[in-house]
Amino acid sequence: MDGSLSHTYQTQPWTRRELEQAKGETTVSVVLPALNEEDTVAGVVESVRPLVGGLVDEVVVVDSGSTDATPERARDAGARVERCRDILPEIEPVPGKGDVLWRSLAATSGDVLVFLDSDLVEPDPAFVPGLLGPLLCDSGVHLVKGFYRRPLRVESEEWDTGGGRVTELLARPVLDAFRPALSGLIQPLGGEYAATRSLLESVPFATGYGVEIGLLLDTEQRYGADALAQVNLGVRKHRNRSLLQLGVMARQILGTVLSRCQPDPGPGTNTGTRPATNEETAPASTGTVLTQFVQVAGEWLPTSTEVSVGDRPPMNTLRARSAAGVPAGP
């Protein structure tokens, strides 16, 4: 098996007119998760705004507690801003990108959702049309990932390649080991992707940075690799993170993979082979501590970070519980 995906587009063969015709009555929501991204969020919104009224029906920034001018910049650029804490207020938010994306399902109405990171620099207006292409034009596709060249900026120098360090050192090896059918994914962790609401509401969401790889694993488990597509989006520039931050990210990703791929992970863990329940996926009580080391005054000292590796339940099960009068729980 060479791991190649049947729906891989090295170029984007669709025109905007063709996509609008294929869209028909389908509605599209573009979601930007945001936390203290005042320098970049407006540019991302502005890259999408010309599509509103045609390919896109709403642009929503879900803010997870910014202390800077992120909400104001997003509104001024033309987005609707929703505070994470105000979405499903009966469920206490937990830190993490996945929790924000999970809540966005309850704050949007599109049949298809497109997720864009809000720290993108000079985002290409072709990102959203590219991600929508396979969903609107290829039958059976439920999830579309973008792939791109990712320059790495170190201090004042920019390297043409080198971004995606967690992808190359962790995500790609574990996918090759546990789910070889997904080894053909070029950017499994990229934050630019689109999916059908029917898929997104039927699977759990890892609360942290494991959300992207969790969605890939669950989609392949539920529908097979042919339900996945990937599209070349050109170049993606964003804020690069420190090695310590990447270490925390990697631990969350590893936790998400192991929870879905271990042969017998034990009770209370969602393996991706059986439906997740609300009790099994309460992230507030599911975490671990990652120990790292930093140099202070010539000494290497430990520093500990609490890492959430839990899941939020599938949104459709949450709604079913609510309709039955069962409290949503933590």
Contacts in CASP RR format, 6 or more apart in sequence:
PFRMAT RR
TARGET T0000
AUTHOR 0000-0000-0000
METHOD contacts of the structure
MODEL  1
MDGSLSHTYQTQPWTRRELEQAKGETTVSVVLPALNEEDTVAGVVESVRP
LVGGLVDEVVVVDSGSTDATPERARDAGARVERCRDILPEIEPVPGKGDV
LWRSLAATSGDVLVFLDSDLVEPDPAFVPGLLGPLLCDSGVHLVKGFYRR
PLRVESEEWDTGGGRVTELLARPVLDAFRPALSGLIQPLGGEYAATRSLL
ESVPFATGYGVEIGLLLDTEQRYGADALAQVNLGVRKHRNRSLLQLGVMA
RQILGTVLSRCQPDPGPGTNTGTRPATNEETAPASTGTVLTQFVQVAGEW
LPTSTEVSVGDRPPMNTLRARSAAGVPAGP
1 180 0 8 1.000
1 181 0 8 1.000
2 184 0 8 1.000
3 180 0 8 1.000
3 181 0 8 1.000
3 182 0 8 1.000
3 183 0 8 1.000
3 184 0 8 1.000
4 184 0 8 1.000
5 184 0 8 1.000
5 185 0 8 1.000
5 225 0 8 1.000
5 228 0 8 1.000
5 229 0 8 1.000
5 230 0 8 1.000
6 225 0 8 1.000
6 226 0 8 1.000
7 134 0 8 1.000
7 138 0 8 1.000
7 141 0 8 1.000
7 226 0 8 1.000
7 228 0 8 1.000
7 229 0 8 1.000
7 230 0 8 1.000
8 184 0 8 1.000
8 229 0 8 1.000
8 230 0 8 1.000
9 130 0 8 1.000
9 134 0 8 1.000
9 229 0 8 1.000
9 230 0 8 1.000
9 231 0 8 1.000
9 232 0 8 1.000
10 232 0 8 1.000
11 232 0 8 1.000
12 126 0 8 1.000
12 129 0 8 1.000
12 130 0 8 1.000
12 133 0 8 1.000
12 231 0 8 1.000
12 232 0 8 1.000
14 22 0 8 1.000
14 129 0 8 1.000
14 130 0 8 1.000
14 133 0 8 1.000
14 136 0 8 1.000
14 137 0 8 1.000
16 55 0 8 1.000
16 129 0 8 1.000
18 137 0 8 1.000
19 55 0 8 1.000
19 129 0 8 1.000
19 132 0 8 1.000
19 133 0 8 1.000
19 136 0 8 1.000
19 137 0 8 1.000
20 54 0 8 1.000
20 55 0 8 1.000
22 133 0 8 1.000
22 136 0 8 1.000
22 137 0 8 1.000
23 54 0 8 1.000
23 55 0 8 1.000
23 132 0 8 1.000
23 136 0 8 1.000
26 111 0 8 1.000
26 112 0 8 1.000
26 136 0 8 1.000
27 57 0 8 1.000
27 109 0 8 1.000
27 110 0 8 1.000
27 111 0 8 1.000
27 112 0 8 1.000
28 55 0 8 1.000
28 56 0 8 1.000
28 57 0 8 1.000
28 58 0 8 1.000
28 110 0 8 1.000
28 111 0 8 1.000
28 112 0 8 1.000
28 113 0 8 1.000
28 114 0 8 1.000
28 132 0 8 1.000
29 56 0 8 1.000
29 57 0 8 1.000
29 58 0 8 1.000
29 59 0 8 1.000
29 60 0 8 1.000
29 108 0 8 1.000
29 109 0 8 1.000
29 110 0 8 1.000
29 112 0 8 1.000
29 113 0 8 1.000
29 114 0 8 1.000
30 48 0 8 1.000
30 56 0 8 1.000
30 58 0 8 1.000
30 59 0 8 1.000
30 60 0 8 1.000
30 113 0 8 1.000
30 114 0 8 1.000
30 115 0 8 1.000
30 116 0 8 1.000
30 128 0 8 1.000
31 60 0 8 1.000
31 61 0 8 1.000
31 62 0 8 1.000
31 101 0 8 1.000
31 104 0 8 1.000
31 108 0 8 1.000
31 113 0 8 1.000
31 114 0 8 1.000
31 115 0 8 1.000
31 116 0 8 1.000
32 41 0 8 1.000
32 44 0 8 1.000
32 45 0 8 1.000
32 59 0 8 1.000
32 60 0 8 1.000
32 61 0 8 1.000
32 62 0 8 1.000
32 74 0 8 1.000
32 79 0 8 1.000
32 115 0 8 1.000
32 116 0 8 1.000
32 117 0 8 1.000
32 118 0 8 1.000
33 62 0 8 1.000
33 64 0 8 1.000
33 97 0 8 1.000
33 98 0 8 1.000
33 100 0 8 1.000
33 101 0 8 1.000
33 104 0 8 1.000
33 115 0 8 1.000
33 117 0 8 1.000
33 118 0 8 1.000
34 41 0 8 1.000
34 61 0 8 1.000
34 62 0 8 1.000
34 63 0 8 1.000
34 64 0 8 1.000
34 66 0 8 1.000
34 70 0 8 1.000
34 74 0 8 1.000
34 118 0 8 1.000
35 63 0 8 1.000
35 64 0 8 1.000
35 65 0 8 1.000
35 66 0 8 1.000
35 70 0 8 1.000
36 66 0 8 1.000
36 67 0 8 1.000
36 68 0 8 1.000
36 70 0 8 1.000
37 66 0 8 1.000
37 70 0 8 1.000
37 118 0 8 1.000
37 119 0 8 1.000
38 66 0 8 1.000
38 68 0 8 1.000
38 69 0 8 1.000
38 70 0 8 1.000
38 73 0 8 1.000
40 118 0 8 1.000
40 119 0 8 1.000
40 120 0 8 1.000
40 121 0 8 1.000
40 238 0 8 1.000
40 239 0 8 1.000
41 61 0 8 1.000
41 70 0 8 1.000
41 73 0 8 1.000
41 74 0 8 1.000
41 77 0 8 1.000
41 118 0 8 1.000
42 73 0 8 1.000
42 74 0 8 1.000
42 76 0 8 1.000
42 77 0 8 1.000
43 77 0 8 1.000
43 120 0 8 1.000
43 123 0 8 1.000
44 116 0 8 1.000
44 117 0 8 1.000
44 118 0 8 1.000
44 120 0 8 1.000
44 123 0 8 1.000
45 59 0 8 1.000
45 61 0 8 1.000
45 74 0 8 1.000
45 77 0 8 1.000
45 78 0 8 1.000
45 79 0 8 1.000
46 77 0 8 1.000
47 123 0 8 1.000
47 124 0 8 1.000
47 125 0 8 1.000
47 127 0 8 1.000
47 128 0 8 1.000
48 56 0 8 1.000
48 59 0 8 1.000
48 116 0 8 1.000
48 125 0 8 1.000
48 128 0 8 1.000
49 59 0 8 1.000
49 77 0 8 1.000
49 78 0 8 1.000
50 125 0 8 1.000
51 125 0 8 1.000
51 128 0 8 1.000
51 129 0 8 1.000
52 58 0 8 1.000
52 59 0 8 1.000
55 128 0 8 1.000
55 129 0 8 1.000
55 132 0 8 1.000
56 114 0 8 1.000
56 128 0 8 1.000
57 109 0 8 1.000
57 110 0 8 1.000
58 80 0 8 1.000
58 108 0 8 1.000
58 109 0 8 1.000
58 110 0 8 1.000
59 78 0 8 1.000
59 79 0 8 1.000
59 80 0 8 1.000
60 79 0 8 1.000
60 80 0 8 1.000
60 81 0 8 1.000
60 82 0 8 1.000
60 104 0 8 1.000
60 107 0 8 1.000
60 108 0 8 1.000
61 70 0 8 1.000
61 71 0 8 1.000
61 74 0 8 1.000
61 79 0 8 1.000
61 80 0 8 1.000
61 81 0 8 1.000
61 82 0 8 1.000
61 118 0 8 1.000
62 81 0 8 1.000
62 82 0 8 1.000
62 83 0 8 1.000
62 84 0 8 1.000
62 87 0 8 1.000
62 100 0 8 1.000
62 101 0 8 1.000
62 103 0 8 1.000
62 104 0 8 1.000
62 107 0 8 1.000
63 70 0 8 1.000
63 71 0 8 1.000
63 74 0 8 1.000
63 81 0 8 1.000
63 82 0 8 1.000
63 83 0 8 1.000
63 84 0 8 1.000
64 84 0 8 1.000
64 93 0 8 1.000
64 95 0 8 1.000
64 96 0 8 1.000
64 99 0 8 1.000
64 100 0 8 1.000
65 83 0 8 1.000
65 84 0 8 1.000
65 85 0 8 1.000
70 118 0 8 1.000
71 81 0 8 1.000
71 83 0 8 1.000
74 81 0 8 1.000
74 118 0 8 1.000
75 81 0 8 1.000
82 104 0 8 1.000
82 107 0 8 1.000
84 93 0 8 1.000
84 99 0 8 1.000
84 100 0 8 1.000
84 103 0 8 1.000
85 93 0 8 1.000
87 103 0 8 1.000
87 104 0 8 1.000
87 106 0 8 1.000
87 107 0 8 1.000
88 103 0 8 1.000
88 106 0 8 1.000
88 328 0 8 1.000
90 327 0 8 1.000
90 328 0 8 1.000
90 329 0 8 1.000
91 328 0 8 1.000
91 329 0 8 1.000
91 330 0 8 1.000
92 284 0 8 1.000
92 330 0 8 1.000
93 99 0 8 1.000
93 103 0 8 1.000
94 207 0 8 1.000
94 283 0 8 1.000
94 284 0 8 1.000
94 308 0 8 1.000
95 207 0 8 1.000
95 208 0 8 1.000
95 308 0 8 1.000
96 207 0 8 1.000
96 208 0 8 1.000
96 209 0 8 1.000
96 308 0 8 1.000
97 208 0 8 1.000
97 209 0 8 1.000
97 211 0 8 1.000
98 205 0 8 1.000
98 206 0 8 1.000
98 207 0 8 1.000
98 208 0 8 1.000
98 209 0 8 1.000
98 210 0 8 1.000
98 211 0 8 1.000
98 312 0 8 1.000
99 205 0 8 1.000
99 207 0 8 1.000
99 208 0 8 1.000
99 283 0 8 1.000
99 312 0 8 1.000
101 115 0 8 1.000
101 205 0 8 1.000
101 211 0 8 1.000
102 205 0 8 1.000
102 207 0 8 1.000
102 211 0 8 1.000
102 312 0 8 1.000
102 315 0 8 1.000
104 113 0 8 1.000
105 113 0 8 1.000
105 197 0 8 1.000
105 200 0 8 1.000
105 201 0 8 1.000
105 315 0 8 1.000
106 315 0 8 1.000
110 197 0 8 1.000
111 196 0 8 1.000
111 197 0 8 1.000
112 132 0 8 1.000
112 135 0 8 1.000
112 136 0 8 1.000
112 194 0 8 1.000
112 195 0 8 1.000
112 196 0 8 1.000
112 197 0 8 1.000
113 194 0 8 1.000
113 195 0 8 1.000
113 197 0 8 1.000
113 200 0 8 1.000
114 128 0 8 1.000
114 131 0 8 1.000
114 132 0 8 1.000
114 193 0 8 1.000
114 194 0 8 1.000
115 191 0 8 1.000
115 192 0 8 1.000
115 193 0 8 1.000
115 194 0 8 1.000
116 123 0 8 1.000
116 127 0 8 1.000
116 128 0 8 1.000
116 191 0 8 1.000
116 192 0 8 1.000
117 190 0 8 1.000
117 191 0 8 1.000
117 192 0 8 1.000
117 238 0 8 1.000
119 238 0 8 1.000
119 239 0 8 1.000
120 236 0 8 1.000
120 237 0 8 1.000
120 238 0 8 1.000
121 237 0 8 1.000
121 238 0 8 1.000
121 239 0 8 1.000
122 237 0 8 1.000
124 233 0 8 1.000
124 234 0 8 1.000
124 235 0 8 1.000
126 233 0 8 1.000
127 192 0 8 1.000
127 233 0 8 1.000
128 194 0 8 1.000
130 144 0 8 1.000
130 146 0 8 1.000
130 231 0 8 1.000
130 233 0 8 1.000
131 144 0 8 1.000
131 146 0 8 1.000
131 192 0 8 1.000
131 193 0 8 1.000
131 194 0 8 1.000
131 231 0 8 1.000
131 233 0 8 1.000
132 144 0 8 1.000
132 194 0 8 1.000
133 144 0 8 1.000
133 231 0 8 1.000
134 141 0 8 1.000
134 144 0 8 1.000
134 229 0 8 1.000
134 231 0 8 1.000
135 141 0 8 1.000
135 142 0 8 1.000
135 144 0 8 1.000
135 194 0 8 1.000
135 195 0 8 1.000
135 196 0 8 1.000
135 229 0 8 1.000
138 229 0 8 1.000
140 223 0 8 1.000
140 226 0 8 1.000
140 227 0 8 1.000
141 227 0 8 1.000
141 228 0 8 1.000
141 229 0 8 1.000
142 195 0 8 1.000
142 196 0 8 1.000
142 198 0 8 1.000
142 199 0 8 1.000
142 219 0 8 1.000
142 223 0 8 1.000
142 227 0 8 1.000
142 228 0 8 1.000
143 193 0 8 1.000
143 194 0 8 1.000
143 195 0 8 1.000
143 196 0 8 1.000
143 199 0 8 1.000
143 215 0 8 1.000
143 216 0 8 1.000
143 219 0 8 1.000
143 227 0 8 1.000
143 228 0 8 1.000
143 229 0 8 1.000
144 193 0 8 1.000
144 194 0 8 1.000
144 195 0 8 1.000
144 228 0 8 1.000
144 229 0 8 1.000
144 230 0 8 1.000
144 231 0 8 1.000
145 185 0 8 1.000
145 186 0 8 1.000
145 187 0 8 1.000
145 188 0 8 1.000
145 190 0 8 1.000
145 192 0 8 1.000
145 193 0 8 1.000
145 216 0 8 1.000
145 228 0 8 1.000
145 229 0 8 1.000
145 230 0 8 1.000
145 231 0 8 1.000
146 186 0 8 1.000
146 187 0 8 1.000
146 190 0 8 1.000
146 192 0 8 1.000
146 193 0 8 1.000
146 230 0 8 1.000
146 231 0 8 1.000
146 232 0 8 1.000
146 233 0 8 1.000
147 185 0 8 1.000
147 186 0 8 1.000
147 187 0 8 1.000
147 230 0 8 1.000
147 231 0 8 1.000
147 232 0 8 1.000
147 233 0 8 1.000
148 187 0 8 1.000
148 192 0 8 1.000
148 232 0 8 1.000
148 233 0 8 1.000
148 234 0 8 1.000
148 235 0 8 1.000
148 236 0 8 1.000
149 160 0 8 1.000
149 161 0 8 1.000
149 234 0 8 1.000
149 235 0 8 1.000
149 236 0 8 1.000
150 161 0 8 1.000
150 162 0 8 1.000
150 163 0 8 1.000
150 164 0 8 1.000
150 187 0 8 1.000
150 235 0 8 1.000
150 236 0 8 1.000
150 237 0 8 1.000
151 158 0 8 1.000
151 159 0 8 1.000
151 160 0 8 1.000
151 161 0 8 1.000
151 162 0 8 1.000
151 163 0 8 1.000
151 235 0 8 1.000
151 237 0 8 1.000
152 158 0 8 1.000
152 159 0 8 1.000
152 161 0 8 1.000
152 162 0 8 1.000
152 163 0 8 1.000
152 164 0 8 1.000
152 165 0 8 1.000
152 240 0 8 1.000
153 159 0 8 1.000
153 240 0 8 1.000
154 240 0 8 1.000
163 240 0 8 1.000
164 187 0 8 1.000
164 189 0 8 1.000
165 246 0 8 1.000
166 189 0 8 1.000
166 246 0 8 1.000
166 247 0 8 1.000
166 249 0 8 1.000
166 250 0 8 1.000
166 253 0 8 1.000
167 187 0 8 1.000
167 188 0 8 1.000
167 189 0 8 1.000
167 190 0 8 1.000
169 250 0 8 1.000
170 250 0 8 1.000
170 253 0 8 1.000
170 254 0 8 1.000
171 188 0 8 1.000
171 189 0 8 1.000
171 213 0 8 1.000
171 253 0 8 1.000
172 183 0 8 1.000
172 188 0 8 1.000
174 254 0 8 1.000
174 257 0 8 1.000
174 261 0 8 1.000
175 182 0 8 1.000
175 183 0 8 1.000
175 185 0 8 1.000
175 188 0 8 1.000
175 213 0 8 1.000
175 216 0 8 1.000
175 257 0 8 1.000
176 183 0 8 1.000
178 257 0 8 1.000
178 261 0 8 1.000
179 217 0 8 1.000
179 220 0 8 1.000
179 261 0 8 1.000
181 220 0 8 1.000
181 224 0 8 1.000
181 225 0 8 1.000
182 188 0 8 1.000
182 216 0 8 1.000
182 217 0 8 1.000
182 220 0 8 1.000
182 225 0 8 1.000
182 228 0 8 1.000
185 216 0 8 1.000
185 228 0 8 1.000
185 230 0 8 1.000
186 230 0 8 1.000
187 230 0 8 1.000
188 212 0 8 1.000
188 213 0 8 1.000
188 216 0 8 1.000
189 209 0 8 1.000
189 212 0 8 1.000
189 213 0 8 1.000
189 253 0 8 1.000
190 212 0 8 1.000
190 236 0 8 1.000
191 212 0 8 1.000
192 233 0 8 1.000
192 236 0 8 1.000
193 212 0 8 1.000
193 215 0 8 1.000
195 215 0 8 1.000
195 219 0 8 1.000
199 219 0 8 1.000
199 222 0 8 1.000
199 223 0 8 1.000
199 227 0 8 1.000
200 215 0 8 1.000
200 315 0 8 1.000
201 314 0 8 1.000
201 315 0 8 1.000
201 316 0 8 1.000
202 222 0 8 1.000
202 314 0 8 1.000
202 316 0 8 1.000
203 214 0 8 1.000
203 215 0 8 1.000
203 218 0 8 1.000
203 219 0 8 1.000
203 222 0 8 1.000
203 276 0 8 1.000
203 314 0 8 1.000
204 218 0 8 1.000
204 270 0 8 1.000
204 276 0 8 1.000
204 281 0 8 1.000
204 311 0 8 1.000
204 312 0 8 1.000
204 313 0 8 1.000
204 314 0 8 1.000
205 211 0 8 1.000
205 215 0 8 1.000
205 311 0 8 1.000
205 312 0 8 1.000
206 213 0 8 1.000
206 214 0 8 1.000
206 252 0 8 1.000
206 256 0 8 1.000
206 309 0 8 1.000
206 310 0 8 1.000
206 311 0 8 1.000
207 283 0 8 1.000
207 308 0 8 1.000
207 310 0 8 1.000
207 311 0 8 1.000
207 312 0 8 1.000
208 252 0 8 1.000
208 308 0 8 1.000
209 248 0 8 1.000
209 249 0 8 1.000
209 252 0 8 1.000
209 253 0 8 1.000
210 252 0 8 1.000
210 253 0 8 1.000
210 255 0 8 1.000
210 256 0 8 1.000
211 256 0 8 1.000
213 253 0 8 1.000
213 256 0 8 1.000
213 257 0 8 1.000
214 256 0 8 1.000
214 257 0 8 1.000
214 260 0 8 1.000
216 228 0 8 1.000
217 256 0 8 1.000
217 257 0 8 1.000
217 260 0 8 1.000
217 261 0 8 1.000
217 272 0 8 1.000
218 260 0 8 1.000
218 272 0 8 1.000
219 227 0 8 1.000
219 228 0 8 1.000
220 227 0 8 1.000
220 228 0 8 1.000
221 260 0 8 1.000
221 272 0 8 1.000
221 273 0 8 1.000
241 249 0 8 1.000
244 292 0 8 1.000
244 294 0 8 1.000
244 303 0 8 1.000
247 290 0 8 1.000
247 292 0 8 1.000
248 290 0 8 1.000
248 305 0 8 1.000
248 307 0 8 1.000
251 288 0 8 1.000
251 290 0 8 1.000
251 307 0 8 1.000
251 309 0 8 1.000
252 307 0 8 1.000
252 308 0 8 1.000
252 309 0 8 1.000
255 309 0 8 1.000
256 309 0 8 1.000
256 310 0 8 1.000
256 311 0 8 1.000
258 265 0 8 1.000
259 265 0 8 1.000
259 269 0 8 1.000
259 270 0 8 1.000
259 271 0 8 1.000
259 309 0 8 1.000
259 310 0 8 1.000
259 311 0 8 1.000
260 270 0 8 1.000
260 271 0 8 1.000
260 272 0 8 1.000
261 271 0 8 1.000
262 269 0 8 1.000
262 271 0 8 1.000
265 271 0 8 1.000
268 280 0 8 1.000
269 280 0 8 1.000
270 276 0 8 1.000
270 280 0 8 1.000
270 281 0 8 1.000
270 311 0 8 1.000
275 314 0 8 1.000
275 317 0 8 1.000
276 311 0 8 1.000
276 313 0 8 1.000
276 314 0 8 1.000
276 317 0 8 1.000
277 313 0 8 1.000
277 317 0 8 1.000
278 313 0 8 1.000
278 317 0 8 1.000
278 318 0 8 1.000
278 321 0 8 1.000
278 328 0 8 1.000
278 329 0 8 1.000
280 311 0 8 1.000
280 313 0 8 1.000
281 310 0 8 1.000
281 311 0 8 1.000
281 312 0 8 1.000
281 313 0 8 1.000
282 310 0 8 1.000
282 329 0 8 1.000
282 330 0 8 1.000
283 308 0 8 1.000
283 310 0 8 1.000
283 311 0 8 1.000
283 312 0 8 1.000
284 330 0 8 1.000
285 330 0 8 1.000
286 308 0 8 1.000
286 309 0 8 1.000
286 310 0 8 1.000
286 311 0 8 1.000
287 306 0 8 1.000
287 307 0 8 1.000
287 308 0 8 1.000
287 309 0 8 1.000
287 310 0 8 1.000
288 306 0 8 1.000
288 307 0 8 1.000
288 309 0 8 1.000
289 304 0 8 1.000
289 305 0 8 1.000
289 306 0 8 1.000
289 307 0 8 1.000
290 304 0 8 1.000
290 305 0 8 1.000
290 307 0 8 1.000
291 302 0 8 1.000
291 303 0 8 1.000
291 304 0 8 1.000
292 302 0 8 1.000
292 303 0 8 1.000
292 304 0 8 1.000
292 305 0 8 1.000
293 300 0 8 1.000
293 301 0 8 1.000
293 302 0 8 1.000
293 303 0 8 1.000
294 300 0 8 1.000
294 301 0 8 1.000
294 303 0 8 1.000
295 301 0 8 1.000
318 328 0 8 1.000
321 327 0 8 1.000
321 328 0 8 1.000
322 328 0 8 1.000
END
